[in-house]
C-alpha cells in the first residue's frame, strides 16, 4: 500500500505544478522509476547557455545578483571539469529544498567569531556556495597575514565541488585543504549495516610553478552519491563494491542500494581507512563549527528544518616554510616525475590528480557540456516550476 505521506506530497505538488507534471508524479508513486526513465541522446549545451539557465532559475527563486554570480561560477566549475554530480544536476534537489523551506535563497551570512588566523562563519541557512566562497576568501586573507588561515562554516547546505574552493587557494599561491559534511547519511561504517556518515568529501590543492595546480577532490565513500543517482537516471548497473543493500550484501542494481561502502570497500581491501577518513571529515566539518553531525541530520529531515551542514577551509602559505618559489618548483618536478612513470598500458599514461579535470575543462569549454535526456527533462520541470525559465532548447 502506498505511503499516505507520499500521496499528500503528491497532491500538494499537483496543485503547484499542473496536470502534466502531476501525471509524472502520480506514475512515480505506482510504477518503479526505473521503468519511466527518459530515453534519448545526450544534449550538448554550451557553458554560456548552461550558465544562463542556472542564473535564470536562481533569480526566479529570489537570489541576489551577487549570490547568483558566485553560485553559478561554482556550479559551472563542476560541469566544465566533468564533475557531473555537483553542477547543474543538483538543481532539481535545490528546488525541492527551497520549496520545502529547508534552505533560504536570501541568507544572512556573517562572521560569528575570529582571531588573526581563524574564523567561524554562519551560512544563514542558504545554499553552501556563497558561504564557502566567503570562508575560503577569508582563510586566504588571514593566511597572507599570518602564514595560515583556518575557517569553519556552520548552518550551510550543499556547496558543489570541494575542489573549487581548494583551487581558490592554489590560484592565490597557497595550499588549500577543504572538507565538508553532506546532507544524507550514505556511508555504512566498517562492520555496520546502517548508513551513518555522509559521503564527506575532501579536496586538496597546491600551486606549481609552470603548470596547473595539483588538485585532489574526492569523496570518502567508494563513490559519490551523485554517481549513484546518475546511474539511476541512465538505467545502468553500478560496479560491484560501490554499495550494499539493507542486509549488507554488495549490489550492482542501484535501486537496491541502501548505503555506500567507505573508500576501499570492505575491511579486507582497506575500507576501514575510508571509514576513518569520513569520520575525520565529519569532525573537522561539523564538530569544529558546531554544525549538525552524522545521523542527527537525517532525524531532522521529516520536520523540514534547515539542512545545517558544516564545512572547513584551510589556507597554508608555502613561503612560511621555505624560500619563495622553492615549493612550487619542487612540486613541478614531482608532478613531472610521476607522469614519467613507465605505464602499464602505453595507451594510458600515468596521470596526477587534476589532470583529467583539466583535459575535460579544455574539451568542454570548446565543444560544450553533455547532459542526459533524463536530466534535461528534470531541468525542464525545474524551469516550469520557476516561471517558465528554460533555455536548454535554445542551444
Secondary structure as GFF3:
##gff-version 3
##sequence-region A 1 395
A	DSSP	alpha_helix	4	17	.	.	.	ID=ss1
A	DSSP	alpha_helix	19	30	.	.	.	ID=ss2
A	DSSP	three_ten_helix	33	35	.	.	.	ID=ss3
A	DSSP	beta_strand	43	45	.	.	.	ID=ss4
A	DSSP	alpha_helix	47	60	.	.	.	ID=ss5
A	DSSP	alpha_helix	65	80	.	.	.	ID=ss6
A	DSSP	three_ten_helix	88	90	.	.	.	ID=ss7
A	DSSP	alpha_helix	91	99	.	.	.	ID=ss8
A	DSSP	beta_strand	110	114	.	.	.	ID=ss9
A	DSSP	beta_strand	118	122	.	.	.	ID=ss10
A	DSSP	alpha_helix	128	146	.	.	.	ID=ss11
A	DSSP	beta_strand	148	156	.	.	.	ID=ss12
A	DSSP	alpha_helix	163	171	.	.	.	ID=ss13
A	DSSP	beta_strand	175	180	.	.	.	ID=ss14
A	DSSP	beta_strand	187	188	.	.	.	ID=ss15
A	DSSP	beta_strand	195	197	.	.	.	ID=ss16
A	DSSP	beta_strand	202	206	.	.	.	ID=ss17
A	DSSP	beta_strand	214	218	.	.	.	ID=ss18
A	DSSP	alpha_helix	225	234	.	.	.	ID=ss19
A	DSSP	beta_strand	243	244	.	.	.	ID=ss20
A	DSSP	beta_strand	250	251	.	.	.	ID=ss21
A	DSSP	three_ten_helix	254	256	.	.	.	ID=ss22
A	DSSP	beta_strand	259	261	.	.	.	ID=ss23
A	DSSP	three_ten_helix	267	269	.	.	.	ID=ss24
A	DSSP	alpha_helix	271	282	.	.	.	ID=ss25
A	DSSP	pi_helix	283	287	.	.	.	ID=ss26
A	DSSP	alpha_helix	296	300	.	.	.	ID=ss27
A	DSSP	three_ten_helix	301	303	.	.	.	ID=ss28
A	DSSP	beta_strand	309	316	.	.	.	ID=ss29
A	DSSP	three_ten_helix	318	320	.	.	.	ID=ss30
A	DSSP	alpha_helix	326	339	.	.	.	ID=ss31
A	DSSP	alpha_helix	355	367	.	.	.	ID=ss32
A	DSSP	beta_strand	369	371	.	.	.	ID=ss33
A	DSSP	alpha_helix	373	385	.	.	.	ID=ss34
A	DSSP	three_ten_helix	392	394	.	.	.	ID=ss35
###
